[in-house]
Amino acid sequence: MLRPVACIFVGFVATGNAASDCAWIDAAQKLIAAQSAVAIRDSEGGLNRRFSLQDLDRDGTFEVLETVSHYEDGLEFMNVELAPAFEWTSVYRLDAGAYRESTSDFKSFLLDRRSSYVLWLALLHEPSTLSDDSRQLIGHNRDEFVAVVRGYIARVDEALRHVRSN
């Protein structure tokens, strides 16, 4: 008879029928530690990237999502309203006990990200609905901002050409 176990991972609780059901947590922690070790830190030593867990393909195994800003080394100048426009999220899938980058495995995720970048591109060209602070920041950096977002759209399009599943 299997004994239920609970696994706790940075405030996240998963349940299973055996300790092996939680082995993915060790793999996720290793990935996050490795990615954090090479990350650019802010002036106080904090990470300028985020990690989250989602089951994107609904297969019962969580993927690790790592979100990094294009301006990771200079986030101090970026405001909260515009910051999401300049974030790239990589998806890591559990494979043979380790998480591996596999963003191009997730077509729906990529299509959602593409839609977001297209919206941001439109807002960068016509920012009238954004705050005064954002409009000023765009006014001083429009060409660079547009280039970054167009680069993300191209990156998504390239990943979509190699998509392996839904």
N, C-alpha and C positions, 0 to 999 in steps of 0.2 A: 504494500500500500504506500502510495506517495504522500509525503507530508507537505502541506502548503508552506511556502516560504515567502517572505517579503524582502524585496531588495530596495534599499534607499540610496539615491544618487542625487546629491546636491538638491535636496528638497523634493525630489521626484520619487514616487513610490510605484513600484511594479510588483505584481504578484505572479506566482507560478506554482508549479507542483514539485519542483526540485531545484536545488541550488544551481544546476546547470542552466535553468531557465533564465537566470540572471547573469550568465557569463558575458552577455553583450554589454553589461554595465562596465565590466573591467576593460573591455575593448574600447568602449566609448571614452572612458577616463584616460586611457593611453593615448588615443587620438587627440583629445583636447589638451592633454599635457604637452604632446609633441608640437601641436600647432601653436600653443601658447608660448612655448620656449623660443620660437622664431618670430613671434609677434612684436610689432613696435609698441612700446609702452608710452603712456602719457607722462606728463611732467611729475606726476605723483606715483608712477610705477604701475598704474592700472592698465588693464587691457583695453585697447580701442577696437575690440571685436566682440561679437556675441556668439554663443553656442546655444542651440536648442535641440530638442528631440521631438521628432514627429514621425508617425507611421504614414508616409506619403502614399505608398502603394497598398496600404491596408492588408499587408501580409502577416501582421502580428509581430513584426520586428521593427524597432524604431530606427530611423535614419538619423544621423547627426547632421545638423545644418550649421554651417559656419558663415557668419555674416561679417564682411570686412568692408570698411569704407575705402574708397579711392583715396581719401584724404586722411588715412589712418595716422600718418605722421604729423598732421596739422589740423586735427579736429577742433582745436580751440577757436578757429575762425568760423566754423560752420555752425549755422543755427539749427535748432531742432526741427523746424518746419521743412527745410530743404535736405537735411541729412539723408533721408531714405532714397533720394534720387541718385545718390552716389555710392550705394551699397551693392556689393555683389554677394550672393549667397551660393556657396558650394554645398553640394549634398554628398554625404558619405554613406555608403551602404555596407552592412556587415557581410563579409565574404571570407569564409574559411577561418573564422575566429578573429578577424581584424577588419577595421573599417577602412574602405578604399574610396577614393574620390570617384563618384559615378553620377555626376549631375546630369549627364546626357541620357541617363536611364529614365528620367522623369519628365515625359512630354507635357503633362498637365501643369506641372510646376513651372517648367520653362515658358509655357504659353502665358501663364499668369504673370511671371516676371516680365516678359516682353510687353504685355499690355500696360504694366506699371511704368516701364521705361518710356513707352510711346506717350503716355499721359504726361510724364515729367518733361519730355521733349516739347510738347505743346505748351506746357506751363512756362518753360524757360523762354519760349518765343513770345508768349503773351501772359505775363505774370500778374495781371490786374487783380486777380482774386486772392493773391498772396499778401502777406503782411508787408508793411513798409520796409522793415528790416530785410526781408527776403528779396523784395524788389530792388533795393539798393545793392545787395550782395550780387544779385544776378546782373544788374547794370554794370558792375565793375568786373565781372568774371564770365559774362555770357558765352563768349567764344570757347573758353576752356570748358565750362560746364556742358555746353552742347556737345563738344567733342567727346567728353567722358560718357555721356548718356548714349550717344550714337555708337561709341565703342562697345558699350554693354549690349545694345540691340544687336550689333554684328556678332558679338560673342554668343548671345542666345541663338541667333540664326544658325551659326556654325554648329552649336551643340544640337540643335534640332535636326540638322542634316545627319547626325550620327545617332539619333535616338534609337534605343533598343527595345523600349517597352512603353506602356502608358504611364 
